Amino acid sequence: MKKQFSKEWKASRQIRKQRKYLANAHLTIKHKMLSANLSEELRKKYGRRNIGLRKGDKVKVMRGEMAGKDGKINLIDLKKSRVTLEGVQKTKKDGTKINLNFNASKLQIIELNLDDKKRIAKLTNQKNNKEIKNKEEKK
């Protein structure tokens, strides 16, 4: 694999090349990789399984020490591919509280931040397209 980042690179079985691709990826590509699955209600409502994370989304931690806790997304770090949640903190021995970083794949979206009109349009378009395809298949 080349030293510089290549968009044409498809896949490799070698984990070192996969890690290198993720580490050297542009922020636009890393942002696409930061997505989480939707809760059952949201899946039925929007007809999608997952969506990219945004600041303000309410999520539930599915794995790890903090599993079951939920909070709003406070910060998304694209360089490290980590998400920080509001209200999910750990107390250090000296009493200070620190925010924890989570991997996006360990989170589930409970409530979407629908302040952005483009995001709403994307969600409704997906649902409409699937409904049209289902109707065509039934005919």
C-alpha positions, -999 to +999 in steps of 0.1 A: +000+000+000+013+035-009+024+059+018-001+086+007-039+081+011-057+066-019-094+067-024-092+039-050-080+014-025-108-011-019-099-037+007-073-061+021-074-091+043-044-078+061-054-059+093-023-037+092-035-023+058-070-017+071-057+002+101-034+022+079-063+031+056-084+043+086-054+062+102-045+080+070-081+087+058-093+122+052-117+137+077-146+135+052-141+098+049-137+094+087-169+113+093-188+087+071-173+059+093-187+075+125-222+061+124-243+042+149-274+020+146-309+033+153-332+021+180-362-001+170-387+027+170-365+049+148-358+021+124-395+016+118-401+053+115-373+061+090-368+028+073-330+028+080-307+007+101-280+033+109-271+070+104-241+092+109-237+107+144-242+144+150-238+167+180-270+168+200-282+132+192-292+113+222-275+079+224-273+048+246-241+030+254-244-007+244-210-021+254-184-017+281-183-005+317-210+022+310-234-001+292-270+010+296-263+047+303-275+073+279-266+109+272-264+136+245-234+138+222-212+166+234-182+163+211-172+143+181-135+139+175-129+130+139-092+126+142-094+100+170-128+086+158-143+090+193-175+105+207-179+122+241-213+121+258-228+146+282-237+132+316-215+100+312-184+108+333-160+089+354-148+101+388-110+101+394-095+093+428-090+130+436-127+137+430-125+154+396-148+142+369-136+134+334-155+128+302-152+094+286-146+087+249-167+061+231-163+043+198-193+050+176-200+013+170-207+008+207-235+034+207-272+032+197-291+063+187-323+068+208-333+103+196-321+123+166-311+159+165-333+172+137-322+209+136-306+204+101-331+205+072-307+185+050-307+157+076-345+156+077-347+155+039-321+126+038-341+106+063-375+111+046-360+105+011-347+072+022-381+061+035-399+073+004-375+055-019-379+022+000-417+025-001-417+031-038-394+001-044-416-022-023-448-011-042-430-018-076-419-052-064-454-062-053-468-053-088 
